[in-house]
């Protein structure tokens, strides 16, 4: 994208969360280079501008925690990013929060991350020379962006103003969606029978108080949103967690009144394990020795495509066996032991539990064992955790490169492996696992096990919940404990809705090797990495999308930027900042240090 012949010398950034803030920081860095000429105005648009954005807003409850440690987050590029622009600052989240008494390996409240984002933005604004870069904030929502594919854009705000810009970057993050067919059925049943239904949403947007006073509530999902719900629900109920060395969880829950019994399950039954308490310093990332980068590339170019179970799973197990044997943990360096550890309910949540086995007790025992191993911490457990994080990166690379056959992606990767990886690598802090077990000990959590199924009992006027072939539990509420999906047709964003109606955006597709069969995704189709493509093939070069809504084209870009990992979030931010500056006429050629 080159500068317009008659530039307005104005650009816009929609979204002031991590990605939008990073773009502003990189624009400021660009404005300090000798190649910058003239002045440029950048409009930063977000209802929560200056407060960290919707997910990380700095005024949210301190109950909601990050699921990465403070030392695993930064907003400034380091040497691993190979930045083209100057990087005058290097303050990580850990360094910023050290004054608040948090260690680098602590899990900070999300509000603390919001305060860090606000600080990064204020620091960038202070460093911007007004005669070179002027930053104008708008506490409003961008409800539409119009304009020719290669010309001046007009950004309409929710307060009625219309801004003119040479280019617009959209860092929209997780967006609310309309209910899917099944969720809508549950919502309609709740309305008919006086029940409660809370659909997929950002935890900050969920009315947990609506669950109080209910006898039993079905919770669909056992991942991070489930753990968030535990924190928020007990807070609105006024309950307290008190230390109790006699309890398996180490805590005792004192109800505040009105807490429902939570009937918790999922398709796999895989409860997310707590991340290990690693003291004052995180170990170095595991470097694969079997499924190496070279092996990934060799697999990725096989013309017939790769079958995960036949060709990759043996490499994953070999990687784990080798690591455990080299560290002296021979009792776990066995495929059967590893499969039982990774998939306690079987590869797809359908494995046998054994004669007379109780799914609730089995799930509780898995979580108790994980808590004990995470708090010790058990060296073998920590090693498995480290290796699985590295292996997840390699499997994601294979997927992103289109190495797998379409059938293997559906059956193996989406079917069970993503969830198994997430249950280890994306788990909650130890505290949240303690709280879940404390609620279980108080009789307020019941696990259904795998294959959770939810029916509407019209005669009883309640939801009927069971796991697998287990007994039915009647519930008078449902909480869908997961984020809204990445799904362009379902987005309730006014801006994306306007683009959909005009045909200026379309769904992306993904192709695997072997069959070359293309599969539609819910992500937005872009040309290259950033510019959305209309249904007629028009490339809207003056609109640049980053993050969650374009996750097919930018896999992994939604993950927090970790120091030393060449984070995509920061690399995309610099690339987009440079394109904005060129569109606005402030830069004409590649900028280097």
C-alpha positions, 0 to 999 in steps of 0.5 A, spaced: 500 500 500 502 506 497 501 513 499 495 516 496 496 522 491 492 527 495 493 524 503 489 526 508 495 525 513 490 522 517 489 514 519 485 511 524 486 505 529 479 501 531 481 498 538 485 500 544 486 493 547 493 490 546 494 490 538 491 497 538 496 499 543 501 496 540 500 499 533 500 506 536 506 504 540 510 502 533 507 508 530 510 513 535 517 509 534 516 510 526 515 518 527 522 518 531 526 516 525 529 520 520 525 517 514 519 520 517 516 527 514 511 532 515 505 531 520 500 525 521 494 524 525 492 518 528 485 517 531 484 511 536 477 509 537 475 504 543 469 505 548 474 504 553 480 507 550 485 509 555 483 503 560 486 497 556 480 495 552 474 490 553 477 484 555 483 487 559 479 493 562 483 496 568 476 497 572 474 490 572 474 485 578 480 483 581 477 476 581 479 475 574 486 473 573 490 472 567 492 465 565 500 467 564 505 469 569 507 477 569 514 475 566 510 472 560 507 478 557 510 484 554 508 490 549 515 492 547 519 488 541 525 485 543 531 482 539 527 476 537 522 480 533 527 483 529 524 490 529 525 495 523 523 501 528 527 503 534 525 500 541 527 505 546 523 501 551 523 494 554 518 494 560 515 488 561 508 486 565 513 483 570 517 489 571 511 494 571 507 490 576 514 489 581 512 495 585 505 492 586 509 486 590 507 481 584 513 476 582 515 475 575 511 468 576 505 470 579 498 470 575 496 478 575 489 480 575 487 482 568 485 489 571 493 489 572 494 488 565 489 493 563 493 498 567 499 496 564 496 497 557 494 504 559 501 506 562 504 503 555 499 508 551 500 514 556 508 513 555 507 512 547 503 519 547 508 522 551 513 520 547 510 523 540 512 529 538 506 533 536 508 536 530 510 529 527 504 525 530 498 527 533 494 522 537 487 523 538 482 519 542 475 517 541 471 514 547 466 511 542 465 505 537 466 505 530 460 503 527 462 503 520 468 504 515 466 506 508 470 508 502 473 506 495 478 500 496 484 504 494 482 511 497 480 515 503 476 511 508 470 514 512 469 512 519 463 513 522 462 513 530 457 511 535 456 518 537 455 521 530 461 523 528 465 521 521 472 521 521 476 521 514 482 517 514 487 515 509 487 508 512 484 504 518 487 498 522 482 494 526 484 491 532 477 488 534 479 482 539 473 477 541 467 480 538 460 478 541 456 473 536 448 471 535 446 465 539 447 459 534 442 454 533 443 450 539 444 455 544 438 459 541 434 452 543 436 453 550 435 460 550 427 459 548 426 453 553 429 458 558 424 463 556 418 458 556 419 455 563 422 460 567 429 458 567 436 461 566 440 461 560 447 464 559 450 464 552 457 464 550 460 471 552 466 475 555 466 473 562 465 481 564 459 481 560 455 475 564 450 476 569 452 471 574 447 474 579 442 471 575 444 464 577 443 465 584 437 462 588 437 456 582 437 449 585 442 446 579 445 449 573 449 446 568 455 448 566 458 446 559 465 447 558 471 446 563 476 450 560 478 457 562 471 460 562 469 455 567 474 457 572 472 465 571 465 463 572 467 460 579 471 466 581 465 471 579 459 467 581 462 466 588 464 473 588 457 475 587 454 470 592 458 473 597 462 467 599 469 466 602 474 461 601 478 460 607 485 456 608 483 449 611 489 445 611 485 439 613 481 439 606 484 436 600 484 443 596 487 447 602 481 451 602 474 451 605 468 455 602 463 459 606 457 460 602 454 467 601 447 464 600 444 462 593 449 459 590 447 453 585 449 446 585 454 447 578 453 440 574 459 441 570 461 437 564 464 437 556 464 433 550 471 430 552 470 431 560 477 434 560 478 439 566 483 444 565 489 442 569 492 448 573 499 451 571 505 449 576 507 453 581 514 454 579 517 459 584 521 465 582 523 463 575 520 460 569 524 454 566 527 455 559 522 453 553 523 446 551 527 445 545 524 439 541 529 433 539 524 429 536 519 433 532 524 438 531 523 444 526 526 440 520 522 434 521 516 439 521 518 442 514 519 435 512 512 433 514 509 439 511 511 438 504 509 431 503 504 431 497 499 426 500 498 430 506 500 427 513 495 423 518 496 425 525 495 419 528 499 414 524 505 419 523 505 425 528 502 422 534 508 417 535 513 423 534 509 426 540 510 420 544 517 419 542 519 426 544 515 425 551 519 418 552 526 421 551 525 427 555 522 423 561 528 418 560 533 423 560 531 426 566 530 419 570 523 419 570 522 412 567 516 410 570 512 415 566 516 414 559 511 409 557 506 410 551 501 407 556 502 411 562 503 417 557 496 416 554 493 415 561 496 421 563 494 425 557 487 423 556 484 420 562 477 419 559 480 416 553 483 419 546 476 422 544 472 422 551 469 416 550 474 411 553 472 406 559 472 408 566 472 401 569 467 397 572 463 401 577 467 407 576 464 414 578 465 420 572 464 425 578 470 422 582 474 420 577 474 428 574 475 430 581 481 425 582 484 427 576 484 435 578 486 433 585 492 429 582 494 435 578 493 440 583 498 436 588 503 435 582 502 443 580 504 445 587 509 441 589 511 442 584 513 435 581 519 435 576 516 430 572 509 433 571 513 440 570 517 436 564 511 434 561 508 441 561 514 444 558 514 438 553 507 439 551 507 446 550 513 446 545 509 440 542 503 444 541 507 449 537 510 444 532 503 441 531 500 448 530 505 449 525 503 443 521 496 445 521 498 452 519 502 450 513 496 445 511 500 439 512 495 435 515 489 431 511 482 434 512 480 428 515 486 428 520 484 435 522 477 434 523 478 427 526 484 428 530 486 435 531 480 438 532 477 432 535 481 431 541 488 433 540 487 441 541 483 440 547 488 435 550 494 440 549 489 446 552 488 442 558 495 442 560 498 448 557 492 453 557 490 451 564 488 456 570 493 458 576 493 454 582 488 458 586 483 457 581 483 449 581 483 450 589 477 454 589 473 449 584 475 443 589 473 447 595 466 448 591 466 440 590 468 439 597 462 443 599 457 439 595 456 445 590 460 442 584 458 435 580 462 433 574 458 429 569 464 426 566 465 426 558 460 426 553 456 431 556 449 431 553 443 437 555 436 435 553 430 440 554 425 436 558 418 440 556 414 436 561 418 437 567 420 444 565 427 443 566 434 442 563 436 434 563 443 433 563 447 427 563 454 425 561 455 419 557 450 413 559 450 416 566 444 418 570 440 424 569 440 431 573 435 436 572 437 443 572 434 450 572 439 453 568 445 453 563 451 457 563 455 456 556 462 457 559 466 459 553 468 465 549 463 466 542 466 463 536 470 466 531 464 466 526 463 472 521 456 471 519 454 471 527 458 477 529 454 482 532 459 488 531 455 493 527 461 495 523 462 488 520 454 487 519 455 493 515 461 490 511 457 483 510 450 487 508 455 491 502 459 484 500 465 488 503 467 482 507 467 474 506 469 468 510 476 465 509 477 458 507 483 453 509 486 447 505 489 441 507 494 437 503 493 431 499 485 432 497 486 440 497 479 440 499 478 447 502 474 448 508 470 454 510 472 457 517 469 463 521 475 467 520 475 473 515 478 472 508 484 477 507 489 478 502 496 477 504 495 478 511 491 484 513 486 487 507 479 484 507 477 481 501 469 482 498 465 477 495 466 480 488 474 479 490 475 486 491 481 487 496 480 493 501 487 495 501 486 501 506 483 497 511 487 492 515 485 487 520 489 484 526 488 479 531 482 474 533 477 475 527 482 474 522 485 468 526 486 463 519 490 468 516 494 470 522 494 464 527 497 465 534 496 472 533 491 473 538 496 470 544 499 475 549 506 477 547 511 473 550 518 476 551 523 472 547 518 468 543 518 473 537 511 474 538 506 475 532 502 480 536 508 485 536 510 483 529 504 484 526 503 491 530 509 494 526 508 491 519 501 495 520 504 501 523 508 502 517 503 501 512 499 506 516 504 511 516 505 510 508 498 511 507 498 517 510 504 520 507 509 520 513 513 514 510 515 513 503 520 507 503 522 501 508 524 504 514 530 501 518 534 502 524 
